[in-house]
Amino acid sequence: MGFGTPPTIVALEGDYSDWAIYDTQTDATLGGQNVYSTYAIFNTDETIALFVYNGVFVKKYTIASKSLGSSILDPYLYGEADYGGPVTKSAYGKYIVFQDDNVNTVYILKDGVIVKTLTNTDLGLVGVTLRGISISRKGKYIVVASDTKWVVLVGS
């Protein structure tokens, strides 16, 4: 006795093999944030990201319009699910993103293999330190925070 055809499981993570700069936002609020506390949290549809600064300030970033709003909260958001830092991953770990010990290179892995390496120069962040990295749940967007800028990458 059967139970019918099992449902098709929709891929929860995307299939990306390259990421390019989508947008760069200069932001004075970033000044002085430490490496483990500057990150982005994405909504399910990957249309909005909240940029979190040192667990204290939150700014809304709208992906389609490439617009970064003013601070909307003062929340003390430590330990969130999408907490960025030196290592972060997509929903099920298909994509893992990390920065090296010198905090000047980002590595993007897909299924355990490095598929992309980006230096500060590649990201347009010459003369600054990487302060945090985040990836959206589906792996499409990666956000890199530096001393002065956010860089949003989009996967293809």
C-alpha positions as CSV (number, residue, x, y, z in Angstrom):
1,M,0.0,0.0,0.0
2,G,1.5,3.3,-1.1
3,F,1.1,6.8,0.0
4,G,1.3,8.4,-3.4
5,T,4.1,10.4,-5.0
6,P,6.3,12.2,-2.6
7,P,6.2,16.0,-3.0
8,T,9.0,17.7,-5.0
9,I,11.3,19.5,-2.6
10,V,12.0,23.0,-3.8
11,A,15.7,23.9,-3.5
12,L,16.0,26.0,-0.4
13,E,19.4,27.4,-1.5
14,G,20.3,28.8,-4.9
15,D,22.8,27.5,-7.4
16,Y,25.5,30.2,-7.7
17,S,29.1,29.8,-8.8
18,D,30.2,33.5,-9.1
19,W,29.5,36.7,-7.2
20,A,30.1,40.2,-8.4
21,I,29.8,43.6,-6.7
22,Y,26.1,44.7,-6.8
23,D,26.4,47.9,-4.7
24,T,28.7,49.8,-2.3
25,Q,27.4,52.0,0.4
26,T,29.7,54.5,2.3
27,D,28.6,54.6,5.9
28,A,30.1,56.7,8.7
29,T,28.3,54.5,11.3
30,L,30.8,51.7,10.6
31,G,33.7,53.5,12.0
32,G,35.3,51.5,14.9
33,Q,33.1,48.4,14.8
34,N,34.9,45.2,15.7
35,V,35.3,42.2,13.4
36,Y,32.7,40.0,15.1
37,S,29.8,42.4,15.4
38,T,28.9,44.0,12.1
39,Y,26.6,41.9,9.9
40,A,23.4,41.7,7.7
41,I,20.2,39.8,8.3
42,F,18.1,39.1,5.1
43,N,14.4,38.6,4.8
44,T,13.1,35.3,3.2
45,D,12.5,36.8,-0.2
46,E,16.0,38.4,-0.2
47,T,14.6,41.8,-1.0
48,I,15.5,43.6,2.3
49,A,18.6,43.3,4.5
50,L,19.0,44.8,7.9
51,F,22.6,46.0,8.4
52,V,23.5,45.6,12.1
53,Y,26.3,47.7,13.7
54,N,28.0,46.4,16.8
55,G,24.7,45.0,18.0
56,V,23.6,48.6,18.6
57,F,22.4,50.3,15.4
58,V,20.2,48.8,12.6
59,K,19.7,50.3,9.1
60,K,17.4,49.0,6.5
61,Y,18.9,48.2,3.1
62,T,16.5,47.8,0.1
63,I,18.2,45.5,-2.5
64,A,16.3,46.6,-5.6
65,S,16.7,50.3,-5.1
66,K,20.2,50.0,-3.5
67,S,19.2,52.3,-0.8
68,L,20.4,52.4,2.8
69,G,18.1,54.1,5.3
70,S,18.9,55.9,8.6
71,S,19.2,54.0,11.9
72,I,15.8,52.5,12.8
73,L,16.6,50.7,16.1
74,D,19.0,50.7,19.0
75,P,18.4,47.1,19.9
76,Y,21.4,45.3,21.4
77,L,21.0,42.3,19.0
78,Y,23.8,39.9,20.0
79,G,23.8,36.4,18.8
80,E,21.2,36.6,16.0
81,A,20.7,33.6,13.6
82,D,22.4,35.3,10.7
83,Y,25.2,36.7,12.8
84,G,28.1,37.5,10.6
85,G,31.7,37.5,11.5
86,P,34.8,35.8,10.3
87,V,32.7,32.8,9.1
88,T,29.1,32.6,8.1
89,K,26.9,30.2,6.0
90,S,23.7,29.9,3.9
91,A,20.7,28.2,5.4
92,Y,21.9,24.6,5.1
93,G,25.6,25.3,4.7
94,K,25.8,24.8,0.9
95,Y,27.7,28.2,0.9
96,I,30.2,29.1,3.5
97,V,31.9,32.5,3.5
98,F,35.0,33.4,5.6
99,Q,37.7,35.9,5.9
100,D,41.4,35.1,6.5
101,D,43.3,35.9,9.6
102,N,44.7,39.1,8.1
103,V,41.0,40.3,7.5
104,N,41.8,41.3,4.0
105,T,40.5,38.4,1.9
106,V,37.1,36.8,1.6
107,Y,36.7,33.2,0.6
108,I,33.4,31.8,-0.8
109,L,32.9,28.0,-0.7
110,K,30.3,26.0,-2.4
111,D,29.8,22.4,-1.3
112,G,33.2,22.5,0.5
113,V,35.2,23.8,-2.5
114,I,36.5,27.4,-2.7
115,V,34.8,28.9,-5.8
116,K,35.7,32.6,-5.3
117,T,38.4,34.6,-3.5
118,L,38.1,38.3,-3.1
119,T,40.7,40.7,-1.7
120,N,40.1,44.1,-0.3
121,T,41.3,45.5,-3.6
122,D,38.8,43.3,-5.5
123,L,36.0,44.7,-3.3
124,G,37.2,48.3,-3.7
125,L,38.2,48.5,0.0
126,V,41.8,49.5,-0.4
127,G,43.4,50.7,2.9
128,V,40.6,49.4,5.2
129,T,40.0,46.4,7.3
130,L,37.1,43.9,6.7
131,R,34.9,44.0,9.8
132,G,32.3,41.4,9.1
133,I,30.7,39.2,6.4
134,S,27.2,37.8,6.0
135,I,25.4,35.7,3.4
136,S,21.7,35.4,2.6
137,R,19.9,32.2,3.4
138,K,19.7,31.2,-0.2
139,G,23.3,32.2,-0.9
140,K,22.5,34.8,-3.5
141,Y,23.7,37.9,-1.6
142,I,26.9,38.4,0.4
143,V,27.5,41.5,2.4
144,V,31.0,42.6,3.4
145,A,31.5,45.3,6.0
146,S,34.7,47.4,6.3
147,D,35.8,50.3,8.4
148,T,33.8,52.7,6.2
149,K,31.7,50.8,3.6
150,W,29.2,48.0,3.0
151,V,29.8,46.0,-0.2
152,V,26.9,43.9,-1.5
153,L,27.7,41.0,-3.8
154,V,25.1,39.2,-5.9
155,G,25.5,35.6,-7.1
156,S,25.0,34.3,-10.6
